Amino acid sequence: MTTLQLNEALFHELNIIVSDEEMMKEAIKALRLIVLNWGKIAPEKSEEEHGVGLPDAIKQMRGVVAFTPEEIDSDDRLSYLHSK
């Protein structure tokens, strides 16, 4: 499939669940798990790519703390930071 076809299929599936809050929550969790696990499958990003756009103070804290996917999902601040 081309990128355009994949985008179309993805948005078609999202339109099906958009009216069901529980289904949307489950879809978000599933997508976050895919993203979390993607780095284990895809080539690792370089050190420079990981810190793009982050303040130096935050970059220095990298690796100090680890969170489970459940902790990230349950905390809006962690979810926001994880998406950056």
N, C-alpha and C positions, 0 to 999 in steps of 0.2 A: 504494500500500500504506500501511496505517496504521503508526504506530510499533510497536504491539503485533505486527502481522504481520511487520514487519521484524526485530524482536527475536527472534521465533520462528524465522524463516528463518535468521538469523545463528547462533543457538544450535544449530539443527538441523545446519548445516554444521560447526560446531565439534565437535559430538558425533561426527561421522563421522571426524574426524582426530585426536581426543583420544588414541587409542592408538598413534599413529605420531609418534615424536619428531621425525623429519626434516620431516614435513608440518607439524607445529606450528611448528617453527623458520621454515619458509618462510612460513607464515601470519603469524607475528609480523613478519617482515621486510616483507611486503606491507602489513600494516596500518600499520607505522611510516612506510613511504613515502607511503601515503595521507595520514597525518597531517602529514608534512613538507610535502607538496605542497598540502595543503588551504588553507593560508594564502595561497598564490599564487592560489587560485581564490575563496575566501571573502573577505568584507570583512576588512580588517586589524583586529586588536584595538587598542583604545586603549592608550596607555602605561600607564594604571592597571591594565588587565586583564592585561597581560603580567607584571606584578610581584606579583600577589596572592599573599601568603603567603611571599614570599622576603625574607630578611634584607637590610637596606640595603647591607651590604658586597657582597653578591652582585649586587644591582641595579646598583651602580656599575660592576661589571665587564662589564655587558652590552655586546656588540659588540666586545670586546677580541680574542676568538678565534672562529674558525669551524671546524666539523668537518664532514666528509663523512658521508653516511648510513652508509657502510661503517664508518667509525671509531666512530660512535655504536653501531652494532649489535655491534661487536666488543669494546666496553668496557662492563662492567656498570655502572661508575660514571657514564659518560656516558649510558647508556640510562636509568638511574634519574633523573638530572638532567633529561634531555630530557622525561621523562614528567611532570615537575612543572609 
